[in-house]
């Protein structure tokens, strides 16, 4: 038994797994030019392991907790944590997502409550990334058998009709309309965002009671539903279900058309939320009248890019803003609110400019979708460098919930002028920086694809770099570059593609089982 004062200090203690973290199962990155980054990498796994819990009063017995309190869990925190857990078989990444499937869709009782059931719906995107990393077809069959991904897609469309569920703390606010979705800051995850300034956020339309107010349609939920439809279609195709795949492709195309018809501002070159008076909407079914752009530039504008909604012109405009110091290319890249906005706070102030790892990761992957690897990698390195500096220079020496966009330190809290620090020991989704962004962007392993037995590596760091003990599907591999030569050791054959700044293949090497080395074509890399 733990003494009461110890439980008060550490409420997680009764639920932590008892076995120690087995680091021999984790990939081991190599980056001689930045040894402090490697130190933070191992620290992130250490903190994250302390949030792997095991309990008998939840439908999923073992899972990873977001790191806020052991009695509550969040959808999008858990989805984003699975994005680094995919590198580590010891960590219950997608297994954690079962908790939400079981509670929301199977109505199983749970002592741990879901805070917002209509938090960003990222399940299909994450499940596909896990499949690409592991090649686990049985996981896809499990999802298909229970129809969890389709059920959640439909749940978001009808969230307001959710029956009472004692394991959900806050009633859903998402509501589907012909123009898109109404939503709210807290349920979107962007708690104190200034989106929707000077407008009333409503989630139900009452033609008598709402006359004269503006409805806010949130671009991110529309884009996230498009993202979900896209990956439900891909999963169906992987399982040989052509009809289902075509159905969700059609749904995806319809949602993308909405995004580009109503939410893209050609003059500013960015996606914005929109608003419309309910009386206009009710009378015209959105075919007449003018929609009002709510011109608050936030990192949410990159969700459509991640969903593949952009044409080349739109993608180029968003990529340019990623490097613009007056937009999202701040000293610590990827602020949640563009620096040019009047509500931007240089100290971060949560979603008034704070750099959050989940949205930084999302926007980085969005750039990659369109071949902007050089910008993506530079921004990722800027974020990770700030995390490393904060780890060494700020006490306690740890990983934080959110970071300042203008200094290498934690962001300020929600209240204006507050000096209260954000949460520490936050792994949690903040481990995405020193784990996922390090492996995928700082070192440059942009694609690790188990079904295709393929790795794409943009070799761009000085000195020795690479990774050892990387597991994908049945393959365990070491890949290390030093002085123009790559040495590879592999348990099974695979293809290694050396890529350039736009993701183009510069050199293809069929890697055989065993150890080998080859010279890089330096001229192509220059």
Phi and psi in degrees as a GROMACS rama.xvg file:
@    title "Ramachandran Plot"
@    xaxis  label "Phi"
@    yaxis  label "Psi"
@TYPE xy
-93.5155  138.274  UNK-2
-58.7812  145.719  UNK-3
-54.5489  -38.8936  UNK-4
-67.3482  -31.1498  UNK-5
-69.6396  -40.4364  UNK-6
-64.8769  -35.5958  UNK-7
-65.0737  -37.5561  UNK-8
-74.3093  -35.7305  UNK-9
-137.282  87.4893  UNK-10
-67.6678  -12.6983  UNK-11
-80.1197  -19.369  UNK-12
-52.4413  -42.3293  UNK-13
-65.9281  -18.6985  UNK-14
-108.46  -7.03738  UNK-15
-65.3236  144.488  UNK-16
-64.5764  148.467  UNK-17
-86.844  -29.3876  UNK-18
-74.2523  149.092  UNK-19
-74.2758  160.409  UNK-20
-66.233  126.576  UNK-21
-93.9552  94.1588  UNK-22
-68.4967  -16.0518  UNK-23
-68.9434  -15.5942  UNK-24
-91.3722  -4.26671  UNK-25
-97.0556  148.089  UNK-26
-65.6642  148.789  UNK-27
-118.679  101.64  UNK-28
-71.6331  152.658  UNK-29
-122.927  123.076  UNK-30
-155.146  80.8356  UNK-31
-60.9294  -28.9019  UNK-32
-70.9601  -19.7015  UNK-33
-138.154  71.4409  UNK-34
-62.9002  -27.0641  UNK-35
-69.0102  -26.8316  UNK-36
-66.7802  -40.5783  UNK-37
-65.1215  -38.0823  UNK-38
-58.9773  -44.3591  UNK-39
-69.3829  -32.7458  UNK-40
-55.4772  -51.0468  UNK-41
-68.5028  -33.2822  UNK-42
-64.4241  -37.8933  UNK-43
-62.5111  -44.5202  UNK-44
-63.234  -39.0893  UNK-45
-61.135  -46.9791  UNK-46
-66.7104  -43.1572  UNK-47
-61.5251  -37.0998  UNK-48
-63.7993  -29.0906  UNK-49
-70.6105  -11.8651  UNK-50
-108.078  13.3117  UNK-51
-86.1554  117.069  UNK-52
-114.17  159.567  UNK-53
-140.86  121.747  UNK-54
-146.633  158.169  UNK-55
-98.8805  -0.739544  UNK-56
-108.699  20.5655  UNK-57
-127.787  150.9  UNK-58
-64.7948  -31.727  UNK-59
-102.45  113.523  UNK-60
-66.8059  -45.1794  UNK-61
-114.339  132.942  UNK-62
-158.777  169.533  UNK-63
-106.656  133.674  UNK-64
-96.0478  145.891  UNK-65
-63.5592  -20.081  UNK-66
97.5579  24.4058  UNK-67
-109.813  -56.2098  UNK-68
-157.435  147.385  UNK-69
-74.3064  -4.68635  UNK-70
-95.9177  -5.72607  UNK-71
-136.254  144.598  UNK-72
-134.203  158.827  UNK-73
-125.773  141.208  UNK-74
-63.2882  -57.1694  UNK-75
-76.2343  -25.9412  UNK-76
-56.7181  -49.3106  UNK-77
-66.2824  -39.1109  UNK-78
-60.7042  -46.0225  UNK-79
-71.4956  -30.738  UNK-80
-65.2836  -32.4645  UNK-81
-62.991  -21.1024  UNK-82
-71.4196  -22.0844  UNK-83
-101.023  -25.9716  UNK-84
-63.7869  -20.6823  UNK-85
-62.176  -20.5925  UNK-86
-81.2288  -10.0024  UNK-87
-134.294  103.909  UNK-88
-61.5729  -19.4007  UNK-89
-74.1265  -19.7139  UNK-90
-97.2529  132.57  UNK-91
-81.8656  76.5045  UNK-92
-72.7772  -76.4042  UNK-93
-68.8813  -23.42  UNK-94
-59.7008  -34.2387  UNK-95
-62.3467  -33.467  UNK-96
-65.7647  -25.0933  UNK-97
-57.8382  -34.029  UNK-98
-52.4189  -43.6143  UNK-99
-74.0618  -39.5391  UNK-100
-60.5292  -45.7339  UNK-101
-66.3935  -39.6438  UNK-102
-76.9398  -49.8962  UNK-103
-75.5112  -41.8886  UNK-104
-104.189  -25.7507  UNK-105
-102.832  -7.29303  UNK-106
58.6759  38.427  UNK-107
-80.6459  144.985  UNK-108
-70.17  152.444  UNK-109
-155.135  137.39  UNK-110
-74.4502  -25.1878  UNK-111
-90.6779  127.908  UNK-112
-99.0801  143.312  UNK-113
-80.9803  128.246  UNK-114
-73.3626  -52.6772  UNK-115
-128.301  111.343  UNK-116
-67.9898  -26.531  UNK-117
-102.536  28.4731  UNK-118
-55.6173  164.16  UNK-119
-45.3889  123.976  UNK-120
-84.7243  88.6817  UNK-121
-109.436  10.554  UNK-122
-58.2052  -47.82  UNK-123
-64.7004  -41.4582  UNK-124
-59.0344  -47.0305  UNK-125
-68.6285  -42.7042  UNK-126
-61.1402  -37.4797  UNK-127
-67.5421  -41.0278  UNK-128
-62.9505  -37.6314  UNK-129
-64.4802  -42.6518  UNK-130
-62.1795  -43.2384  UNK-131
-62.5437  -35.0459  UNK-132
-76.768  -35.9933  UNK-133
-108.827  -23.4609  UNK-134
68.5841  22.3201  UNK-135
-80.7982  90.0802  UNK-136
-68.1688  -31.2487  UNK-137
-61.1406  -34.6406  UNK-138
-63.4968  -43.6336  UNK-139
-62.5219  -39.2954  UNK-140
-65.1751  -38.4062  UNK-141
-60.4313  -46.3517  UNK-142
-63.0455  -40.1855  UNK-143
-69.5622  -41.1083  UNK-144
-58.4019  -40.9419  UNK-145
-95.6163  -5.20419  UNK-146
57.2753  33.2327  UNK-147
-62.8509  -39.6028  UNK-148
-70.9115  -42.7844  UNK-149
-64.408  -40.5113  UNK-150
-60.4941  -39.6252  UNK-151
-74.2762  -35.2315  UNK-152
-58.5798  -46.7589  UNK-153
-69.5559  -33.3894  UNK-154
-60.0646  -43.1351  UNK-155
-61.9011  -38.3666  UNK-156
-67.538  -24.7933  UNK-157
-127.758  31.2529  UNK-158
-60.951  -32.1731  UNK-159
-66.694  -16.6765  UNK-160
-93.9344  6.02678  UNK-161
-57.5639  131.697  UNK-162
-72.0174  156.913  UNK-163
-54.2455  131.107  UNK-164
-134.242  111.667  UNK-165
-65.3344  -13.826  UNK-166
-93.7762  8.07321  UNK-167
-116.595  122.314  UNK-168
-76.7525  -43.3196  UNK-169
-118.273  130.063  UNK-170
-64.0384  139.866  UNK-171
-59.4665  147.553  UNK-172
-113.572  -12.9635  UNK-173
-64.532  139.038  UNK-174
-146.909  129.7  UNK-175
-89.1892  135.96  UNK-176
-136.359  167.075  UNK-177
-55.9178  -31.3197  UNK-178
-82.9216  -15.7647  UNK-179
149.859  -135.156  UNK-180
-131.015  133.783  UNK-181
-87.3257  154.556  UNK-182
-162.297  -166.276  UNK-183
-146.056  163.88  UNK-184
-59.1759  -48.3234  UNK-185
-63.9427  -46.0678  UNK-186
-70.3969  -29.0724  UNK-187
-69.7734  -16.2612  UNK-188
94.4076  -13.8825  UNK-189
-99.5641  74.3035  UNK-190
-46.7448  -61.038  UNK-191
-106.445  31.219  UNK-192
-60.9833  143.451  UNK-193
-84.0256  8.30805  UNK-194
-56.382  140.723  UNK-195
79.8584  25.2993  UNK-196
-55.6385  141.856  UNK-197
60.8818  31.1145  UNK-198
-145.837  158.951  UNK-199
-98.9226  127.05  UNK-200
-88.7443  109.71  UNK-201
-121.278  152.028  UNK-202
-117.374  -3.09672  UNK-203
-130.418  145.026  UNK-204
-103.405  122.874  UNK-205
-122.565  106.618  UNK-206
-60.4813  -21.6081  UNK-207
-88.3347  -40.77  UNK-208
-90.2795  -14.3644  UNK-209
-109.676  7.49292  UNK-210
-58.6646  131.859  UNK-211
95.4819  -8.9336  UNK-212
-102.698  161.025  UNK-213
-102.411  135.721  UNK-214
-85.8772  136.4  UNK-215
-101.262  125.459  UNK-216
-105.349  121.095  UNK-217
-88.741  120.415  UNK-218
-65.0845  -32.3593  UNK-219
-69.444  -39.5679  UNK-220
-67.5649  -38.5244  UNK-221
-61.2062  -44.8082  UNK-222
-67.0636  -37.7413  UNK-223
-68.1298  -34.626  UNK-224
-68.2899  -37.8956  UNK-225
-62.2196  -44.0206  UNK-226
-58.1835  -43.6453  UNK-227
-63.1962  -46.8342  UNK-228
-59.8095  -40.7517  UNK-229
-59.775  -43.8257  UNK-230
-85.0775  -24.3283  UNK-231
-63.0882  -40.9547  UNK-232
-62.3883  -42.002  UNK-233
-66.6787  -40.4986  UNK-234
-65.1379  -42.6166  UNK-235
-60.5029  -42.1896  UNK-236
-63.337  -39.8161  UNK-237
-63.9917  -27.0535  UNK-238
-93.2297  5.53622  UNK-239
76.7979  23.2427  UNK-240
-102.716  80.9096  UNK-241
-63.7668  -40.2149  UNK-242
-66.1083  -45.774  UNK-243
-64.4741  -40.7339  UNK-244
-61.3682  -43.8707  UNK-245
-65.1512  -36.8648  UNK-246
-61.4953  -47.4015  UNK-247
-76.3242  -24.8194  UNK-248
-63.0188  -41.8738  UNK-249
-63.7443  -41.6428  UNK-250
-61.9623  -43.9726  UNK-251
-57.9869  -47.9855  UNK-252
-61.3382  -36.9325  UNK-253
-65.7634  -40.7753  UNK-254
-69.3107  -38.7611  UNK-255
-64.0638  -39.3974  UNK-256
-61.2975  -40.1058  UNK-257
-61.5009  -45.9313  UNK-258
-57.6306  -46.6916  UNK-259
-81.6585  -21.1354  UNK-260
-79.4945  -39.0663  UNK-261
-114.863  -25.3642  UNK-262
-105.726  -12.347  UNK-263
-88.6084  128.357  UNK-264
-103.135  108.119  UNK-265
-65.1054  -38.3049  UNK-266
-64.7068  -44.6323  UNK-267
-87.1693  -16.8258  UNK-268
67.6767  45.6007  UNK-269
-159.293  156.455  UNK-270
-85.8044  136.465  UNK-271
-125.311  156.423  UNK-272
-63.1764  159.121  UNK-273
-127.849  163.143  UNK-274
-137.087  160.324  UNK-275
-157.162  143.23  UNK-276
-68.9415  134.212  UNK-277
-56.3533  -34.4279  UNK-278
-63.9717  -37.2851  UNK-279
-64.5838  -47.1855  UNK-280
-62.421  -43.8317  UNK-281
-66.6211  -35.7568  UNK-282
-78.0814  -37.352  UNK-283
-111.667  -6.384  UNK-284
54.4856  40.96  UNK-285
63.9474  19.0739  UNK-286
-98.2991  -12.0365  UNK-287
-129.076  167.928  UNK-288
81.6323  174.493  UNK-289
-116.963  129.95  UNK-290
-77.2309  149.606  UNK-291
-106.44  119.651  UNK-292
-72.2996  128.837  UNK-293
-93.7153  92.6714  UNK-294
-80.5832  72.5528  UNK-295
-119.52  103.186  UNK-296
-78.1386  110.312  UNK-297
-122.857  169.267  UNK-298
-66.0663  -14.3836  UNK-299
-59.5766  -21.7009  UNK-300
-63.7722  -12.7272  UNK-301
-91.0719  -7.88589  UNK-302
-61.8075  -43.1729  UNK-303
-60.2854  -36.2659  UNK-304
-64.3101  -42.8896  UNK-305
-60.5941  -36.6648  UNK-306
-74.945  -4.67853  UNK-307
80.5085  22.8475  UNK-308
-81.567  -16.3516  UNK-309
-82.9035  147.039  UNK-310
-87.2506  179.555  UNK-311
-62.1993  -38.6777  UNK-312
-64.3803  -45.3358  UNK-313
-65.2043  -41.5542  UNK-314
-62.9653  -40.187  UNK-315
-64.0775  -38.8467  UNK-316
-64.8728  -43.3319  UNK-317
-69.5057  -36.1691  UNK-318
-64.4882  -37.7898  UNK-319
-64.1755  -38.1659  UNK-320
-68.8394  -24.5841  UNK-321
-67.4537  -23.948  UNK-322
-103.08  -9.02778  UNK-323
-78.0967  118.325  UNK-324
-64.6945  -14.57  UNK-325
-91.9016  -1.85879  UNK-326
-120.176  -97.08  UNK-327
-114.576  3.51791  UNK-328
-97.6729  45.0546  UNK-329
-67.4953  175.179  UNK-330
-51.6158  -47.8991  UNK-331
-101.359  108.912  UNK-332
-65.9934  162.7  UNK-333
69.0121  51.8065  UNK-334
-63.6049  149.771  UNK-335
-70.9887  -21.7118  UNK-336
-128.869  132.184  UNK-337
-58.8653  144.339  UNK-338
-61.3839  -27.9603  UNK-339
-73.2493  -13.1749  UNK-340
-75.5112  140.604  UNK-341
-63.222  -20.2534  UNK-342
-91.3253  0.899716  UNK-343
-63.3943  132.515  UNK-344
-114.34  119.073  UNK-345
-58.7498  -22.5219  UNK-346
-83.5815  -8.33027  UNK-347
107.415  -59.7952  UNK-348
45.4991  53.2657  UNK-349
61.7857  -112.635  UNK-350
-93.2185  19.0043  UNK-351
-99.0268  26.7217  UNK-352
137.966  -12.639  UNK-353
-57.6481  147.02  UNK-354
-94.1273  111.269  UNK-355
-102.178  134.782  UNK-356
-65.1523  -36.2238  UNK-357
-62.559  -42.8129  UNK-358
-78.9354  -30.0127  UNK-359
-62.9479  -41.1983  UNK-360
-65.6955  -45.7346  UNK-361
-57.7163  -48.7698  UNK-362
-66.337  -34.6608  UNK-363
-62.4866  -45.5643  UNK-364
-67.2421  -30.5418  UNK-365
-63.4237  -45.1829  UNK-366
-60.6994  -40.0974  UNK-367
-62.0048  -33.4021  UNK-368
-54.0739  -30.8417  UNK-369
-112.587  17.3139  UNK-370
83.1765  11.4391  UNK-371
-89.424  59.0669  UNK-372
-68.3954  -36.768  UNK-373
-64.6283  -44.3563  UNK-374
-66.2822  -44.4643  UNK-375
-58.2227  -45.6028  UNK-376
-68.4436  -38.6227  UNK-377
-65.1877  -44.0736  UNK-378
-65.9633  -40.3243  UNK-379
-61.2312  -43.1421  UNK-380
-65.3998  -35.9832  UNK-381
-62.5967  -40.7447  UNK-382
-66.9639  -48.1867  UNK-383
-64.1846  -38.9639  UNK-384
-61.2571  -42.0268  UNK-385
-63.2774  -39.1776  UNK-386
-64.3556  -41.3245  UNK-387
-64.1265  -46.0054  UNK-388
-62.4772  -42.2025  UNK-389
-64.2098  -38.0306  UNK-390
-59.9474  -39.5272  UNK-391
-86.1279  -30.5797  UNK-392
-99.8506  -17.0744  UNK-393
-113.997  137.387  UNK-394
-102.125  139.401  UNK-395
-69.518  154.868  UNK-396
-81.1654  97.5392  UNK-397
-155.701  -167.255  UNK-398
-112.592  134.796  UNK-399
-106.736  161.976  UNK-400
-63.6683  -41.8703  UNK-401
-154.714  150.607  UNK-402
-118.089  154.354  UNK-403
-65.786  143.428  UNK-404
-82.8481  -7.70238  UNK-405
-120.427  -8.56743  UNK-406
-146.384  156.721  UNK-407
-82.5297  74.599  UNK-408
-158.901  168.186  UNK-409
-61.5362  151.38  UNK-410
-74.5529  162.484  UNK-411
-78.0795  164.025  UNK-412
-80.1044  -174.323  UNK-413
-66.1247  -38.932  UNK-414
-71.7317  130.175  UNK-415
-59.086  130.545  UNK-416
80.031  -0.155278  UNK-417
-68.526  140.284  UNK-418
-103.381  6.3647  UNK-419
-68.9659  127.09  UNK-420
-73.3973  156.456  UNK-421
-74.4404  178.518  UNK-422
-65.8721  141.481  UNK-423
-101.51  178.519  UNK-424
51.0622  42.7564  UNK-425
-99.6265  77.6962  UNK-426
-132.581  79.5648  UNK-427
57.4555  167.778  UNK-428
-72.3455  -11.4418  UNK-429
-65.7861  -15.9884  UNK-430
-66.0579  -13.0949  UNK-431
-56.5229  -32.4975  UNK-432
-67.0218  -67.0803  UNK-433
-73.5016  -6.37009  UNK-434
-108.965  -70.4811  UNK-435
-69.504  -49.7006  UNK-436
-64.6856  -33.364  UNK-437
-62.8166  -53.1124  UNK-438
-67.6626  -47.76  UNK-439
-81.1784  -30.3555  UNK-440
-121.741  -48.2319  UNK-441
-64.5441  -47.3666  UNK-442
-84.047  -33.4449  UNK-443
108.453  18.1671  UNK-444
-84.3831  80.9072  UNK-445
-70.1625  -33.0426  UNK-446
-131.198  126.219  UNK-447
-128.303  105.643  UNK-448
-122.638  101.956  UNK-449
-69.4713  -44.9193  UNK-450
-58.984  -35.3734  UNK-451
-92.7626  -2.73873  UNK-452
50.409  59.3633  UNK-453
-145.589  142.213  UNK-454
-128.032  132.897  UNK-455
-108.546  125.613  UNK-456
-128.619  119.498  UNK-457
-91.0375  101.219  UNK-458
-80.7728  104.933  UNK-459
-138.302  3.29219  UNK-460
-94.8436  143.94  UNK-461
-72.7548  153.643  UNK-462
74.5979  -166.396  UNK-463
-75.3213  130.92  UNK-464
-149.429  159.416  UNK-465
148.843  -153.218  UNK-466
-153.993  146.226  UNK-467
-121.062  153.948  UNK-468
60.3977  36.3489  UNK-469
-81.4215  124.978  UNK-470
-108.741  123.914  UNK-471
-144.127  121.515  UNK-472
57.6552  -133.899  UNK-473
-84.8775  1.96357  UNK-474
-95.5277  136.438  UNK-475
-120.893  123.683  UNK-476
-137.968  149.622  UNK-477
-112.336  132.877  UNK-478
-135.758  116.125  UNK-479
-134.36  128.696  UNK-480
-103.813  137.442  UNK-481
-156.528  123.121  UNK-482
53.8032  46.5145  UNK-483
81.3429  5.00106  UNK-484
-125.474  135.601  UNK-485
-108.882  126.965  UNK-486
-106.749  131.258  UNK-487
-128.638  137.388  UNK-488
-127.714  129.998  UNK-489
-140.725  140.587  UNK-490
-79.1285  -21.0709  UNK-491
-145.611  156.917  UNK-492
-67.447  150.864  UNK-493
-160.842  169.93  UNK-494
-100.293  132.69  UNK-495
-108.122  122.837  UNK-496
-108.119  119.243  UNK-497
-88.1034  122.466  UNK-498
-115.671  164.655  UNK-499
-102.574  -167.653  UNK-500
-69.0644  -15.497  UNK-501
-108.249  11.1657  UNK-502
83.8039  3.63123  UNK-503
-73.0467  145.798  UNK-504
-78.0237  122.162  UNK-505
-99.9001  -27.357  UNK-506
-157.071  132.256  UNK-507
-116.578  128.244  UNK-508
-125.843  116.96  UNK-509
-74.7013  109.286  UNK-510
-84.1481  130.506  UNK-511
-95.3419  163.984  UNK-512
-64.2375  133.242  UNK-513
110.727  -156.238  UNK-514
-111.688  144.24  UNK-515
-161.189  170.02  UNK-516
-145.043  157.706  UNK-517
-153.308  157.687  UNK-518
-89.5351  139.862  UNK-519
-75.041  147.964  UNK-520
-83.5301  90.1246  UNK-521
-59.89  -37.1331  UNK-522
-60.6113  -37.7908  UNK-523
-70.2813  -30.3837  UNK-524
-74.809  -26.1017  UNK-525
